[in-house]
Amino acid sequence: MEFLLILSITLLTYSVTIFIINILNKKRHKNCYLIDYACFKPSDEFKLPTNICGDIIQRNKLLGFDEYKFLLKVIVNSGIGEETYGPRSIFRGEEATATLDDALFEMDESFEHSIGDVLANSGVKPTDIDILIVNVSMFAPEPSLASRIVNKFKMRDDIKIYNLSGMGCSASIIAVDLIQRTFMSEFNKLALIFTSESITPNWYCGNRRSMMLPVCLFRCGGCAMLLTNDPKRKNQAKLKLKHTVRAHLSHDEAFSSAYQKEDELGHTGMSLNKYLLKAAALALLQNLKSLAPKVLPVTELVRFVMAGIYQRCNIRTRGGDRISVNFKAGIDHFVIHSGGAAVINGVGKSLNLSDWDLEPARMALHRFGNLSASSVWYVLGYMEAKKRLKKGHKVLMIGLGAGFMSNSCVWIVNRDLKDEGVWKECIDQYPPKTLENPFMKRYGWINDQDI
């Protein structure tokens, strides 16, 4: 009898111990770490200085003088400099007749360099990858781009792949969220994300103003990210994922604010209408409402609530300026999608950010242009190259995309970061004292006879 009692206690103790260990292991493996990321910088032969941009504009015989002036004004005010990159088809004068091979060439260059670099820098072999996510919004060939990468790098036969399309400029954050959710049920995994946009088959050659805007802003680039939930790789990681928040507006105006369609002449392009900035603001607000309680200290939340109550109850202040939350109380750095000067300034105004806070997004836009979902990683790369990211800092990454949606995630810096990456050759030149408008300087004098 005594023996059975001892045996029962021993088995019970063993079972409880195993149960506790399993819970602790699950908690450890739910962590999501960013081991490394690598942005793609095309070769100099694909740079788009002012003279080439002017040639491309003048090749479009559908443009009248008013359309040309509008296009010039957009480029000048876009915040883009002279060293962004375009697809090879426009350098051959074939933007209107680009082939499938041209589109695949653009994708191959981007993922071969970025994925190759991130694997080499981290010491990870292609056969070590368990999960692959690819997001390219406006190009979906068959076999998929994910399958193309698996075949190119000869990854394992049992790899899990996800091919995301049509998710817009915030798709890479969606991919991070998908990885985090997958990690909750699978342990010791390595995940690879590749994010880019296909410019070649989506170059608009018509004359509708709302559809010219993306041609002025979007450029070639891409990024590969390597993530894991393996605790053994914790010290190797650059960042640890803390939160992800996704918001999606579901009304018609927001849905159509960024919309791919054909114009009257059958030219396909991305139409951006006047409601876009309002949709972005509403989606961002919805996102921040969910994010604020997760990242802000209680003191800031209490201050915000009390300030709001005081404003409503006090006759003198009622109807005054809107009370805003100070996100700097819980966030050290803001990685904003460099979709355009208006987008950056709008987000900065919503969050009461300084020029120092907005500098990385503005410089990424100036140097590389709008790179769709990979833009935020060039912005993060700028911060790292400037040695701003120190251990323990919290980084808020904000993406905005068609749908209309706003997605965000918060990272904690795992160690002091100082890699210069894609910014290595030019980081000392940024920020320049003045951001000139080279397009206006060269082409602002043009008149009707020059069209």
Secondary structure, 3 states (H helix, E strand, C coil): CHHHHHHHHHHHHHHHHHHHHHHHHHHHHCCCEEEEEEECCCCHHHECCHHHHHHHHHHCCCCCHHHHHHHHHHHHHCCCCCCCECCHHHHCCCHHHCCHHHHHHHHHHHHHHHHHHHHHHHCCCHHHCCEEEEEECCCCCCCCHHHHHHHHHCCCCCCEEEEECCCHHHHHHHHHHHHHHHHCCCCCCEEEEEEECCCHHHCCCCCCHHHHHHHHHECCCEEEEEEECCHHHHHHCCEEEEEEEEEECCCHHHHCCEEEEECCCCCEEEEECCCHHHHHHHHHHHHHHHHHHHHCCHHHHHHHHHHHHHHHHCCCCCCCCCCCCCHHHCCCEEEECCCCHHHHHHHHHHHCCCHHHHHHHHHHHHHHCECHHHHHHHHHHHHHHCCCCCCCCEEEEEEEECCCEEEEEEEEECCCCCCCHHHCCCHHHCCCCCCCCHHHHHHCCCCHHHC
